[in-house]
Structure formats: C-alpha cells, structure tokens
C-alpha cells in the first residue's frame, strides 16, 4: 500500500466512527455531525458519542449528542485547530460540558506507518510470530499494552522477543475494526532501551500488512517513550482525538 492509500483507509474508518464523510476531515472549515452507533466502528469506542473531537490537521470534526450543538460550535470555531486539543483552551470546553454532566476524559495521538520508513529492524533477541492460541497464558500485567484481557477475542496476532525461552518483549495486534489493527507493545523493565520495542512494533506492522490490514498505533502526547517507539518503528503522527465522558465515569477512572 502507498502512504496515500493508508491515509485513505484511516479517513474512511474515522468517518465510520464519527458518522461523517472521509472528506470532512480534509476540509478547510470545521464540521459538526450527530453521533450514531455503527457496527463498523472501532470495537473499543462507546457510541453514540457525547462529544468526540477529531483532527487530521486541517480542521476539527466533532461527533456529538445533538444537545451539545451550540456548545461545541462555539468552542471549535473560537480557537485555532492546533490549540483546540490543549490547555488552556481545553478548560473552556470542559467547563461547558460539566453543565451537561460530562468531562473531557481521553486525549490521544494516533500514528500510521510511513512506507518509506517502515522496515525490519534488528533485535538482539529471537523474535517469534505468535497467533491467538499462543496468548492464553499471557494475559498478565506485564503484557497489558500488547494484549487486552477485556477483549481477548480481538487479539489476533503478535510478535514476541525471547531470551532463550523467556518472553522479554511482546507486541500484539488488536482487530479493532475490519480494515485496521491496532498495535500495542510491552518490554520487561530490565530489557528496555535496547531497541526491542521498535523491532517488535516494526515486525508486527509488516506482518499486519501481510494479512491485508493497516496497522495503527496510539499514544498519549506525554508518553514520550511510546511516541519515540512509534517513530523509530516507522510510524508518523496522523490524527488526534479528544473524548468527553460522563463525570462519574471519569471519577471512577481516577480512583
């Protein structure tokens, strides 16, 4: 696939998630749509959204509960797109949402592979391709980024790094939607800073392409280690998301 084809795949999936058109993300003006459930959306999303803001860099597309139309429009049209996902402006939308029993909950940056940069990377340890049947005993805290105990059925492919028969690093792919699989990776603390995570991520991305799917990667802006890993493995920033959830949901996460 070319980089443009990869981007188009992501735009189409975001359009399914947000209930809009792929070209809406490339428009010069912002767009607001009413959120709806869709069986083709990424499996971990909670639909319909109350307020979901997404940007591929050109503008913001907001997928919302209809009652938040005015609040959302006022916010996204008041500030430049590059500042809508950061403080202090984020406090403005958060304060407005609290009147509706909502708060900003999730913020994340998503990465897509750059075909000019993605390539096999050397690793000091043996790497083995793993399938779903190999994950049964691996749902442990040390592999919680690579595998999801809550969604085991979606964990379809992995690459492990081994010192003899000891698993020291694991990248896993979650089949979050029909065309795109999300990569997560973990390395045991004593084995970090050796390039293992990047080698696993790159290998799994290539294996994902071999399965006919587009790999993608997600990280918080503040997770410098994860962002560096994405870039080293051949991924590049593609889009950002900000999600509002119910106040009690946010409070439970903070306990």
Number of C-alpha atoms within 10 A of each C-alpha: 11 11 13 11 11 19 19 14 17 21 21 17 21 22 19 19 25 28 21 21 15 18 11 18 24 17 14 11 13 18 18 21 16 19 21 16 15 14 10 13 20 21 17 10 12 12 17 18 21 23 23 25 23 22 23 19 16 15 21 29 26 29 28 24 17 14 11 16 16 9 13 23 14 11 15 23 15 11 11 12 17 12 12 22 22 11 9 10 16 15 15 13 20 15 13 16 22 14 9 13 12 20 25 21 16 13 18 17 18 21 21 24 26 19 15 10 14 19 15 17 16 15 15 12 17 13 20 15 15 17 14 15 10 12 16 8 7 15 15 10 10 16 21 16 15 23 29 18 14 9 13 14 11 19 23 19 24 29 25 25 24 16 12 9 8 9 17 21 26 30 30 31 30 24 21 19 17 13 16 22 25 25 28 26 26 24 24 14 10 8 12 13 11 13 17 27 29 25 26 31 32 28 24 28 33 18 19 22 14 10 10 11 21 24 27 24 24 19 21 14 14 9 10 11 12 20 22 13 20 26 18 19 26 22 26 19 19 18 20 21 18 20 19 24 19 16 16 12 13 16 11 8 8 7 5
